[in-house]
Amino acid sequence: MNILIIEDNQDIASSIYDYLKTFGYTIDAARDGTTGLRLAVTNNYDAIILDLSLPDMDGVDLCRTLRQEAQKVMPVLMLTVRNSLENKLEGFNAGADDYLTKPFALQELAARVKALTKPL
């Protein structure tokens, strides 16, 4: 399984990367929205884990761009500290398939990725 992590916090990104690697996943990572968007558009991923608070582009805008302009259909899991109902609805309206708030358990994140990528 190919996963893209778009997360500017190096500690969080490294933890996710290391944990998902134990399942044999191939993982790319980006620390900003511009790089993440470029990777998402030019490569095929089974899922994207997307932080919303990125230094150069908001994750909601990045997700919306993926869905509308790039027309990418891979699952997107938003991972963020933004935990209000309004934030969650905004994420889903932008095209997110799942929404997980920080702090989070790596086991739950992995379970959600697995659920998102399970064939119908």
Number of C-alpha atoms within 10 A of each C-alpha: 13 14 23 23 24 28 27 20 13 12 10 15 19 14 12 21 19 13 16 20 13 8 10 10 15 14 18 17 21 20 18 20 25 17 14 22 20 12 17 24 16 9 11 14 20 19 23 25 25 28 29 24 19 19 13 12 15 16 26 23 15 21 27 18 17 21 17 12 10 14 11 16 14 19 19 25 25 26 24 21 15 18 13 10 9 10 16 19 13 13 24 19 13 19 23 23 16 18 22 21 15 12 10 12 12 14 12 11 19 15 11 16 21 14 12 18 13 9 6 5
